[in-house]
Amino acid sequence: MADDLAARALSFGSVAATYDRYRPGPPMEAVEWLLPTPGGLVVDLAAGTGALTRQLEARADRVVALEPDVRMLEVLSCRSPQVPGALARGEALPVASGTVDALYVSSAWHWMDVGPTVAEIARVLKPGGWFGVIWNGADRSVPWVADLLGVGGIPAETLTQQVAWRRRIELPNGAPFGEPETWRFEWGLPVTMEELVGLSQTYSTAIVLGEEAQRGETERVRRVLEGEIPDRLPMRVLAWRAQRLAGR
């Protein structure tokens, strides 16, 4: 199980360009909630190809992108050459202690080793600095969306459980953070059929399939889309934030 998770966690780099093309960034309303006071130094951890990074640039004085996969970081650097980027994992942040005003993780918290990552985040944040996590994804409670993005053969109930597991945050006892807050938001993403097909190929469950199985999965997705599909993809945002306590 651990080996499977590790393989899936680093699978996205093999489709980095596709991921960048089809995975949408969060709406600005969510970014404003995560970073309520503009300015300062903000770190985007597990930045991927930079969807959240580019949104944070509109709110922060300076954004630094940290990403464990060189293939994803290369795309980010091409798209946003003005953003300093570095290869890094949550367990070892190449950032000086007490220098960061806010640090965020977008749709990647479930891949991280929570204990050492939380300790590192607490180390680099200033007192009062924000630690936030956001998930921005298709609303799989809508039947046609569940059919579209569920790899063939996986029951809808299993997919729902997987999504719930990914969106659970439990800080270690004694973590130096205040009371967490959460925020939910629903929105619609304008899409074409080809964009929906492309999006379906950016999830780890599809990426790790063999070549033949991937072709079969793409054909299955196209069959789902033969029905009457709306021109907007229902999306859900779940955002979580907590402030670094002083003196701990």
PAZAPA-4460 file (N, C-alpha, C; in steps of 0.05 Angstrom, whole numbers, plus 32768, in hexadecimal, padded with zeros to 4 digits):
% residues 248
    n_x    n_y    n_z   ca_x   ca_y   ca_z    c_x    c_y    c_z   seq   type   mol
   8011   7FE8   8000   8000   8000   8000   8011   8019   8000     1      M     A
   8027   801A   8011   8038   8031   8012   8046   8035   7FF8     2      A     A
   804F   801F   7FEB   805D   8022   7FD1   804A   802D   7FBC     3      D     A
   8031   8024   7FBD   801D   802E   7FAA   8018   804B   7FAE     4      D     A
   8016   8055   7FC6   8012   8071   7FCC   802A   8081   7FC3     5      L     A
   8042   8077   7FC7   805A   8085   7FBF   805B   8088   7FA1     6      A     A
   8054   8072   7F93   8054   8073   7F76   8040   8087   7F6B     7      A     A
   8028   8088   7F77   8014   809A   7F6F   801B   80B7   7F75     8      R     A
   8028   80BB   7F8C   8030   80D6   7F94   8043   80E3   7F80     9      A     A
   8054   80D3   7F74   8068   80DE   7F61   8061   80D7   7F44    10      L     A
   8048   80D0   7F40   803F   80C9   7F24   8039   80E1   7F13    11      S     A
   8033   80F7   7F20   8029   810E   7F11   803E   811A   7EFE    12      F     A
   8057   8118   7F06   806C   8122   7EF5   806D   8116   7ED9    13      G     A
   8064   80FD   7ED7   8065   80F0   7EBD   8050   80FB   7EA9    14      S     A
   803D   810B   7EB4   802A   8119   7EA3   8029   8136   7EA9    15      V     A
   8040   8142   7EB0   8042   815D   7EBA   8035   8171   7EA8    16      A     A
   803A   816F   7E8E   802E   8183   7E7B   8010   8180   7E79    17      A     A
   8006   8167   7E79   7FE9   8162   7E79   7FDD   816D   7E93    18      T     A
   7FEA   8167   7EA9   7FE0   8171   7EC3   7FDE   818F   7EC3    19      Y     A
   7FF2   819C   7EB9   7FF2   81BA   7EB8   7FDC   81C4   7EA6    20      D     A
   7FD7   81B6   7E91   7FC3   81BF   7E7D   7FA6   81BC   7E88    21      R     A
   7FA1   81A6   7E96   7F85   81A0   7E9C   7F7D   81A3   7EBA    22      Y     A
   7F8F   81A4   7ECC   7F88   81A7   7EE8   7F84   81C5   7EEE    23      R     A
   7F6C   81CD   7EF6   7F67   81E9   7EFC   7F71   81F2   7F17    24      P     A
   7F79   820B   7F19   7F80   8216   7F32   7F67   821D   7F42    25      G     A
   7F6A   8223   7F5C   7F53   8229   7F6C   7F48   8245   7F65    26      P     A
   7F2F   824A   7F6A   7F24   8265   7F65   7F31   8279   7F78    27      P     A
   7F32   8292   7F70   7F3F   82A7   7F7F   7F32   82AB   7F9B    28      M     A
   7F18   82A6   7F9C   7F0A   82A9   7FB6   7F17   8297   7FCB    29      E     A
   7F1F   827F   7FC3   7F2C   826C   7FD6   7F47   8276   7FDE    30      A     A
   7F56   8281   7FCB   7F71   828B   7FD1   7F6F   82A3   7FE5    31      V     A
   7F5C   82B4   7FE1   7F58   82CB   7FF2   7F51   82C2   800F    32      E     A
   7F41   82AC   8011   7F3A   82A2   802B   7F53   8296   8038    33      W     A
   7F63   8287   8029   7F7B   827B   8034   7F8F   8290   803E    34      L     A
   7F92   82A5   802F   7FA6   82BA   8036   7F96   82D4   803A    35      L     A
   7F8A   82D8   8051   7F78   82EE   8055   7F86   8309   8055    36      P     A
   7FA0   830A   805C   7FAE   8324   805B   7FC3   8322   8045    37      T     A
   7FC1   8332   8030   7FD4   8330   801A   7FF0   8338   8023    38      P     A
   8004   832E   8014   8020   8336   8018   8030   831F   8024    39      G     A
   804A   8325   8029   805B   8312   8036   8067   82FD   8024    40      G     A
   8076   82EB   8030   8082   82D4   8023   8070   82BC   8026    41      L     A
   8069   82B0   8010   8057   8299   8010   8064   8281   8003    42      V     A
   8062   826A   800E   806D   8251   8003   8056   8240   7FF9    43      V     A
   8059   8237   7FE0   8046   8223   7FD5   8054   8208   7FD6    44      D     A
   804D   81F7   7FE8   8059   81DD   7FEC   804B   81C8   7FDC    45      L     A
   805B   81B6   7FCE   8050   81A3   7FBB   8041   81B2   7FA5    46      A     A
   804F   81C6   7F9A   8043   81D9   7F88   803A   81CE   7F6D    47      A     A
   8043   81B6   7F66   803B   81AB   7F4D   8046   81BB   7F36    48      G     A
   8034   81C2   7F23   803C   81D2   7F0C   8034   81F0   7F11    49      T     A
   802A   81F6   7F29   8027   8212   7F30   800C   821E   7F2E    50      G     A
   7FF7   820E   7F2E   7FDC   821A   7F2C   7FD5   822C   7F44    51      A     A
   7FDC   8223   7F5C   7FD8   8234   7F74   7FED   824A   7F76    52      L     A
   8005   8243   7F6E   801B   8256   7F6E   8014   8270   7F60    53      T     A
   8009   826D   7F48   8002   8285   7F38   7FEB   8295   7F45    54      R     A
   7FD9   8287   7F53   7FC4   8296   7F61   7FCF   82A5   7F79    55      Q     A
   7FE2   8298   7F87   7FED   82A5   7F9F   7FFD   82BE   7F98    56      L     A
   8008   82BF   7F80   8018   82D6   7F78   8007   82F0   7F79    57      E     A
   7FED   82ED   7F75   7FDC   8305   7F76   7FD7   830F   7F93    58      A     A
   7FDE   82FF   7FA7   7FD9   8306   7FC3   7FF3   830B   7FD3    59      R     A
   8009   82FF   7FCA   8021   8300   7FDA   8036   8313   7FCE    60      A     A
   8049   831C   7FDF   805F   832B   7FD4   8073   8319   7FC6    61      D     A
   8076   8301   7FD0   8089   82EE   7FC4   807F   82D2   7FC9    62      R     A
   8080   82C1   7FB4   8078   82A5   7FB6   808F   8294   7FAF    63      V     A
   8094   827F   7FBF   80A8   826A   7FBA   809A   8250   7FB6    64      V     A
   80A1   8242   7FA0   8094   8228   7F9A   80A7   8211   7FA1    65      A     A
   809E   81FE   7FB1   80AD   81E6   7FB8   809E   81CE   7FAE    66      L     A
   80AC   81BC   7FA0   809F   81A5   7F93   80B3   818E   7F93    67      E     A
   80AA   8175   7F9A   80BC   815E   7F9B   80C2   8151   7F80    68      P     A
   80B4   8158   7F6B   80B7   814B   7F51   80C3   815E   7F3D    69      D     A
   80DB   8159   7F33   80E9   816B   7F21   80D9   8170   7F08    70      V     A
   80CA   815D   7EFF   80BB   8160   7EE6   80A4   8174   7EE9    71      R     A
   8097   8174   7F00   8082   8187   7F06   808F   81A3   7F09    72      M     A
   80A5   81A4   7F18   80B3   81BE   7F1D   80BC   81CA   7F03    73      L     A
   80C5   81BB   7EF0   80CE   81C5   7ED6   80B7   81D4   7EC8    74      E     A
   809F   81C8   7EC8   8088   81D5   7EBB   8081   81EE   7ECA    75      V     A
   8082   81EE   7EE4   807C   8206   7EF4   8090   821C   7EED    76      L     A
   80A9   8215   7EEC   80BE   8229   7EE6   80BB   8235   7ECA    77      S     A
   80B2   8225   7EB7   80AD   822F   7E9C   8095   8242   7E9C    78      C     A
   8080   823A   7EAA   8068   824B   7EAB   806C   8264   7EBB    79      R     A
   807B   8262   7ED1   807E   8278   7EE4   809C   827C   7EEA    80      S     A
   80AC   8285   7ED7   80C9   8288   7EDC   80D0   829C   7EF2    81      P     A
   80BD   82AE   7EF9   80C2   82C2   7F0D   80C0   82B7   7F29    82      Q     A
   80B5   829E   7F2C   80B1   8292   7F47   80C9   8281   7F4E    83      V     A
   80D7   8286   7F64   80ED   8274   7F6D   80E1   8259   7F73    84      P     A
   80EE   8244   7F69   80E5   8229   7F6E   80FC   8217   7F77    85      G     A
   80F5   8202   7F86   810A   81EF   7F8F   80FD   81D4   7F93    86      A     A
   810E   81BF   7F8F   8105   81A4   7F95   8106   81A0   7FB3    87      L     A
   80EF   8198   7FBE   80EE   8194   7FDB   80D6   8184   7FE3    88      A     A
   80D8   8177   7FF9   80C1   8168   8005   80B9   8176   801F    89      R     A
   80A1   8170   8028   8097   817D   8040   80A7   8177   8059    90      G     A
   80B5   8160   8059   80C4   8158   8071   80DE   8167   8074    91      E     A
   80E7   8176   805F   8100   8184   8060   80FE   819D   804E    92      A     A
   80F5   81B3   8059   80F1   81CB   804A   810A   81DC   8049    93      L     A
   8114   81E4   8031   812C   81F4   802F   8126   8211   8034    94      P     A
   811C   8217   804B   8113   8232   8052   811C   8238   806F    95      V     A
   8125   8250   8073   812F   8258   808E   8117   8259   80A2    96      A     A
   811E   8254   80BB   8109   8253   80D0   80FD   826F   80D4    97      S     A
   80E3   826F   80D8   80D5   8288   80E0   80D6   829E   80CB    98      G     A
   80D6   8296   80B1   80D8   82AB   809C   80C0   82AC   808A    99      T     A
   80AD   8299   808D   8097   8297   807A   807D   82A1   8086   100      V     A
   806E   82B1   8076   8055   82BC   8080   803E   82A9   807C   101      D     A
   803F   8298   8068   802A   8284   8063   8035   826E   8052   102      A     A
   802A   8256   8057   8032   823E   8047   8019   822E   8041   103      L     A
   8017   8226   8027   7FFF   8218   801E   8005   81FF   800F   104      Y     A
   7FF3   81EC   8011   7FF5   81D2   8002   7FDB   81CF   7FF3   105      V     A
   7FDD   81CA   7FD9   7FC5   81C7   7FC8   7FC3   81AB   7FBE   106      S     A
   7FAD   819D   7FC7   7FA6   8182   7FBD   7FBD   816E   7FBF   107      S     A
   7FCE   8171   7FD4   7FE5   815F   7FD7   7FEA   8156   7FF4   108      A     A
   7FDA   8160   8006   7FDF   815A   8022   7FDF   813C   8028   109      W     A
   7FCE   812D   801A   7FCB   8110   801F   7FE4   8100   8017   110      H     A
   7FF6   810C   8008   800E   80FE   8000   8025   8103   8014   111      W     A
   8021   8113   8028   8037   811C   803A   8039   810C   8054   112      M     A
   8051   810C   805F   8056   8100   8079   804F   8115   808E   113      D     A
   8038   8113   809B   802D   8129   80AA   803E   8133   80C0   114      V     A
   8049   8121   80D1   8058   812A   80E8   806F   813C   80E2   115      G     A
   8083   8132   80D2   809A   8144   80CC   8093   815B   80BA   116      P     A
   807E   8159   80AA   8077   816F   8099   806B   8186   80AA   117      T     A
   8059   817F   80BD   804E   8194   80CE   8064   81A1   80DE   118      V     A
   8077   8191   80E8   808D   819D   80F7   809D   81B1   80E7   119      A     A
   80A2   81AA   80CD   80B1   81BC   80BC   80A1   81D5   80B5   120      E     A
   8087   81D2   80B1   8077   81E9   80AB   8077   81FC   80C3   121      I     A
   8074   81F1   80DB   8075   8201   80F3   8090   820F   80F6   122      A     A
   80A5   8202   80EE   80C0   820E   80F0   80C3   8226   80DF   123      R     A
   80B9   8225   80C6   80BF   823A   80B3   80AB   8252   80B5   124      V     A
   8094   824D   80C1   8080   8263   80C3   8087   8276   80D9   125      L     A
   8081   8290   80D4   8082   82A4   80E9   806A   82A0   80FC   126      K     A
   806D   82A9   8115   8055   82A9   8127   803E   82B9   8119   127      P     A
   8026   82AD   8119   8010   82B8   810C   800E   82B2   80EE   128      G     A
   8022   82A4   80E4   8022   829C   80C8   800D   8287   80C2   129      G     A
   8003   8287   80A9   7FEE   8274   80A2   7FF9   825B   8096   130      W     A
   7FED   8244   809F   7FF1   822A   8092   7FD6   8222   8087   131      F     A
   7FD5   821D   806D   7FBC   8217   8060   7FBE   81FF   804D   132      G     A
   7FA8   81F1   804A   7FA6   81DB   8037   7F8C   81DF   8028   133      V     A
   7F8E   81DA   800E   7F76   81DD   7FFD   7F73   81C5   7FEA   134      I     A
   7F5A   81BD   7FE6   7F54   81A9   7FD1   7F40   81B6   7FBE   135      W     A
   7F46   81B5   7FA5   7F35   81C0   7F90   7F31   81AA   7F7B   136      N     A
   7F19   819F   7F7B   7F15   8188   7F69   7EF9   8186   7F5F   137      G     A
   7EF5   8175   7F4C   7EDB   8170   7F41   7EC9   8164   7F56   138      A     A
   7EAF   816B   7F55   7E9C   8162   7F69   7E92   8146   7F61   139      D     A
   7E9D   8132   7F6E   7E97   8116   7F67   7E7D   810D   7F72   140      R     A
   7E6F   811E   7F81   7E54   8117   7F8A   7E40   8119   7F73   141      S     A
   7E48   8127   7F5D   7E37   8129   7F45   7E3B   810F   7F35   142      V     A
   7E26   8100   7F2F   7E2A   80E5   7F23   7E3B   80E5   7F0A   143      P     A
   7E37   80F7   7EF7   7E47   80F5   7EDE   7E64   80FC   7EE3   144      W     A
   7E6A   810D   7EF8   7E85   8113   7EFF   7E93   80FA   7F0B   145      V     A
   7E84   80EC   7F1C   7E8E   80D4   7F28   7E94   80BF   7F13   146      A     A
   7E82   80BC   7EFF   7E87   80AA   7EE9   7E9F   80B2   7ED9   147      D     A
   7EA2   80CB   7ED4   7EB8   80D5   7EC4   7ED3   80D1   7ED0   148      L     A
   7ED6   80D8   7EEA   7EF0   80D9   7EF6   7EF6   80C1   7F07   149      L     A
   7EE3   80AE   7F0A   7EE9   8096   7F18   7EF5   8082   7F05   150      G     A
   7F0C   8077   7F0B   7F18   8063   7EF9   7F04   804C   7EF8   151      V     A
   7F00   8041   7EE0   7EED   802C   7EDB   7EEF   8015   7EEF   152      G     A
   7ED9   800E   7EFB   7ED9   7FF7   7F0D   7EDB   7FFE   7F2B   153      G     A
   7EE2   8018   7F31   7EE3   8020   7F4D   7EC8   802A   7F55   154      I     A
   7EBC   801E   7F6A   7EA1   8026   7F72   7EA1   8043   7F7B   155      P     A
   7E8A   8050   7F77   7E87   806C   7F7F   7E8C   8070   7F9D   156      A     A
   7E83   805D   7FAD   7E86   805F   7FCA   7EA4   805F   7FD1   157      E     A
   7EB4   804F   7FC3   7ED1   804E   7FC8   7EDE   8068   7FC1   158      T     A
   7ED5   8074   7FAB   7EE0   808E   7FA2   7ED9   80A4   7FB7   159      L     A
   7EC1   80A3   7FC1   7EB9   80B6   7FD6   7ECA   80B4   7FEF   160      T     A
   7ED0   809B   7FF7   7EE0   8097   800E   7EFD   80A0   8009   161      Q     A
   7F07   809C   7FF1   7F22   80A5   7FEA   7F24   80C4   7FEC   162      Q     A
   7F10   80D2   7FE1   7F10   80EF   7FE2   7F0F   80F9   7FFF   163      V     A
   7EFE   80EC   800F   7EFC   80F4   802C   7F16   80F0   803A   164      A     A
   7F24   80DA   8034   7F3E   80D5   8040   7F52   80EA   8038   165      W     A
   7F53   80F2   801F   7F66   8106   8016   7F61   8121   8023   166      R     A
   7F49   8127   802B   7F43   8141   8036   7F41   8142   8054   167      R     A
   7F4E   8130   8061   7F4F   812F   807E   7F69   813A   8088   168      R     A
   7F68   814E   809A   7F80   8159   80A7   7F7E   8155   80C5   169      I     A
   7F92   8148   80D0   7F94   8144   80EC   7FB0   814C   80F5   170      E     A
   7FB3   8163   8101   7FCE   816C   810A   7FD7   815B   8122   171      L     A
   7FF1   8156   8124   7FFB   8147   813B   7FF6   8156   8155   172      P     A
   7FF3   8147   816B   7FEF   8154   8185   8006   8167   818B   173      N     A
   7FFF   817E   8195   8014   8191   819B   801E   81A2   8185   174      G     A
   8013   819E   816D   801B   81AF   8156   8015   81CC   815C   175      A     A
   8027   81DF   8157   8024   81FA   8160   8012   820B   814E   176      P     A
   7FFA   8203   814B   7FE7   8211   813A   7FCD   8216   8149   177      F     A
   7FC0   822C   8142   7FA6   8233   814E   7F90   8222   8144   178      G     A
   7F78   8229   814C   7F60   821A   8143   7F5D   821B   8125   179      E     A
   7F5B   8204   8118   7F58   8205   80FA   7F3C   820F   80F2   180      P     A
   7F3C   821B   80DA   7F23   8224   80CE   7F20   8216   80B3   181      E     A
   7F08   8211   80AA   7F03   8206   8090   7EEF   8217   8080   182      T     A
   7EF1   8214   8066   7EE0   8224   8054   7EDA   8213   803B   183      W     A
   7EC1   8213   8033   7EB8   8204   801B   7EAC   8216   8006   184      R     A
   7EB0   820F   7FED   7EA7   821F   7FD7   7EA2   820E   7FBF   185      F     A
   7E8C   8214   7FB1   7E85   8205   7F99   7E86   8218   7F81   186      E     A
   7E91   820E   7F6B   7E92   821E   7F53   7E91   820D   7F3A   187      W     A
   7E8F   8219   7F23   7E8D   820A   7F0A   7EA4   8211   7EF7   188      G     A
   7EB1   81FD   7EED   7EC8   8201   7EDA   7EBE   81FD   7EBD   189      L     A
   7EC0   8212   7EAD   7EB9   820E   7E90   7ECC   81F9   7E83   190      P     A
   7EC0   81E5   7E76   7ED0   81D0   7E6A   7EC5   81C7   7E4F   191      V     A
   7ED7   81BC   7E3F   7ECF   81AE   7E26   7ED2   8190   7E2B   192      T     A
   7EC8   8181   7E18   7ECB   8164   7E1A   7EE8   815C   7E1C   193      M     A
   7EF9   8168   7E0A   7F15   8160   7E0A   7F23   8168   7E24   194      E     A
   7F1B   817E   7E30   7F26   8186   7E4A   7F1E   8172   7E60   195      E     A
   7F06   8168   7E5F   7EFE   8154   7E73   7F0D   813A   7E6F   196      L     A
   7F12   8132   7E56   7F22   811A   7E51   7F3E   811E   7E5C   197      V     A
   7F4A   8136   7E56   7F65   813C   7E60   7F66   813C   7E7E   198      G     A
   7F52   8148   7E8B   7F52   8148   7EA8   7F51   812C   7EB4   199      L     A
   7F42   811B   7EA8   7F40   8100   7EB3   7F5A   80F1   7EB3   200      S     A
   7F6D   80FA   7EA2   7F87   80ED   7EA0   7F9C   80F7   7EB4   201      Q     A
   7F94   810A   7EC5   7FA7   8116   7ED7   7FA5   810C   7EF4   202      T     A
   7F95   80F8   7EF9   7F92   80ED   7F14   7FA4   80D5   7F17   203      Y     A
   7FAF   80D1   7F2E   7FC3   80BD   7F32   7FB8   80A1   7F2D   204      S     A
   7F9F   809C   7F33   7F94   8081   7F2D   7F94   807A   7F10   205      T     A
   7F92   808F   7EFF   7F93   808B   7EE2   7FB0   808A   7ED8   206      A     A
   7FC1   809C   7EE3   7FDC   809E   7EDA   7FEC   8084   7EDD   207      I     A
   7FE7   8076   7EF3   7FF7   805E   7EF9   7FEE   8045   7EEB   208      V     A
   7FD8   8048   7EDB   7FCF   8031   7ECB   7FE3   802B   7EB5   209      L     A
   7FE5   8013   7EAC   7FF5   800C   7E95   7FEB   8019   7E7C   210      G     A
   7FFB   8019   7E67   7FF4   8026   7E4E   7FDA   801D   7E43   211      E     A
   7FD6   8002   7E42   7FBD   7FF7   7E37   7FA5   7FFF   7E48   212      E     A
   7FA8   7FFE   7E62   7F93   8005   7E74   7F8C   8023   7E72   213      A     A
   7FA0   8033   7E6E   7F9C   8050   7E6B   7F8B   8055   7E52   214      Q     A
   7F91   8047   7E3C   7F81   804A   7E24   7F64   8042   7E29   215      R     A
   7F60   802C   7E37   7F45   8023   7E3E   7F37   8037   7E4F   216      G     A
   7F45   8044   7E62   7F39   8057   7E73   7F31   8070   7E64   217      E     A
   7F41   8079   7E51   7F3A   8090   7E40   7F22   808A   7E2F   218      T     A
   7F1F   8072   7E25   7F08   806A   7E16   7EEF   806A   7E28   219      E     A
   7EF2   8061   7E40   7EDC   8061   7E53   7ED2   807D   7E59   220      R     A
   7EE5   808F   7E5D   7EDE   80AB   7E62   7ECF   80B7   7E4A   221      V     A
   7ED8   80B2   7E33   7ECB   80BC   7E1B   7EAE   80B1   7E18   222      R     A
   7EAA   8098   7E21   7E8F   808D   7E20   7E7D   809C   7E34   223      R     A
   7E88   80A1   7E4C   7E78   80B1   7E5F   7E70   80CB   7E54   224      V     A
   7E82   80D8   7E45   7E7D   80F2   7E3A   7E6C   80F2   7E21   225      L     A
   7E64   80DB   7E18   7E52   80D9   7E01   7E36   80E3   7E09   226      E     A
   7E30   80E2   7E23   7E16   80EC   7E2C   7E16   810A   7E2C   227      G     A
   7E01   8116   7E35   7DFF   8133   7E36   7E0C   813E   7E4F   228      E     A
   7E24   814A   7E4B   7E34   8153   7E61   7E33   8172   7E62   229      I     A
   7E2F   817E   7E79   7E2E   819B   7E7B   7E49   81A7   7E73   230      P     A
   7E49   81C0   7E6B   7E62   81CD   7E63   7E72   81D9   7E7A   231      D     A
   7E69   81D3   7E93   7E78   81DB   7EAB   7E7B   81C2   7EBC   232      R     A
   7E93   81C0   7EC7   7E99   81AA   7ED9   7E94   81B3   7EF6   233      L     A
   7E82   81A6   7F04   7E7D   81AE   7F20   7E97   81AA   7F31   234      P     A
   7E9F   81BF   7F3F   7EB8   81BE   7F4F   7EB1   81C4   7F6D   235      M     A
   7EC2   81B8   7F7E   7EC0   81BD   7F9B   7EDB   81C5   7FA6   236      R     A
   7EDB   81D9   7FB7   7EF3   81E1   7FC5   7EEF   81DC   7FE3   237      V     A
   7F03   81CF   7FEF   7F04   81CE   800C   7F1F   81DA   8014   238      L     A
   7F1E   81EF   8025   7F37   81FC   802E   7F38   81FB   804C   239      A     A
   7F50   81F8   8056   7F56   81F5   8073   7F6D   8208   807A   240      W     A
   7F6C   8215   8090   7F82   8227   8098   7F84   8228   80B7   241      R     A
   7F9C   822D   80C0   7FA2   8231   80DC   7FBA   8243   80DF   242      A     A
   7FBB   8253   80F5   7FD1   8265   80F9   7FE6   825A   810C   243      Q     A
   7FFF   8260   8105   8016   8258   8116   8015   8267   8130   244      R     A
   8015   8259   8147   8014   8265   8161   8030   8270   8168   245      L     A
   8031   8285   8177   804A   8291   8180   8054   8282   8199   246      A     A
   806E   8282   819C   807A   8278   81B4   807A   825A   81B7   247      G     A
   8077   824B   81A1   8077   822E   81A3   8088   8222   818C   248      R     A
***
